Amino acid sequence: MGGTSAGVRIERWAEDDLGLLRQLNIHEVREHTGGPETEEQVVARHARYVAGPGPGSGNMFTVVLLPERVKVGSVGYWERVWHDEPVYEMGWAILPAYQGRGLATAAVREALALARAERNHRHAHAYPSVGNPPSNAVCRKAGFALLGETDFEYPPGRWMRCNDWRIALTG
C-alpha cells in the first residue's frame, strides 16, 4: 500500500521503522507536541504503529523521499470523535534536514487519498499548535479549511492551543 506525489511515497509503517521514530523524537520535531518522549513511550508508539489499523491505532506511514528512497518522516490518520462526529485526525512529522521542501504537504495529500478511498468518515481534522506556522501551512496547502482556534489535549494530560483544520473526505 502506498502512493507517490511530489518526490515522496508513503509506505505502511513496518517493524524496521523504529529507528526513524527515534530520529523523529527530538525537540526540533516534537516541540509543539509535548516534547521528546521516553524510550519506553517511543517503543510503545512504534508497537501501535506496527499493529496497524484498528480502534485507536490508526493508519501510519513512513514518508519516503524519491528517488533516493530515504525515510524522512511519518504521516498518518486515526479515528476519534470530535464534536460528536466520528472523524479522522491527522498528524505528520518530517526530519529537520528535509523540512521546508513540501514533503509533508505531499505526504498529507497521499494519506488523504487513502483515507478518502476507505469511505469511513466524512471529514479529517488536523490540530497544529497556533505557534507552529509550518504545520499550519501544510494544512492550508493540502486543502484544509481553518475552522478556528480550540483547546486540545495532547499529549494526554497536557492542554495546548491549536487551530482546528478540517477537510472533506466524501462528496
Secondary structure, DSSP 8 states (H G I E B T S, - for coil): -EEEETTEEEEE--GGGHHHHHHH-SHHHHTTTTS---HHHHHHHHHHHHH-SSTTT-EEEEEEETTTTEEEEEEEEEEEEETTEEEEEEEEEE-GGGTTSSHHHHHHHHHHHHHHHHT--SEEEE--BTT-HHHHHHHHHTT-EEEEEEEEE-STT-EEEEEEEEEES--
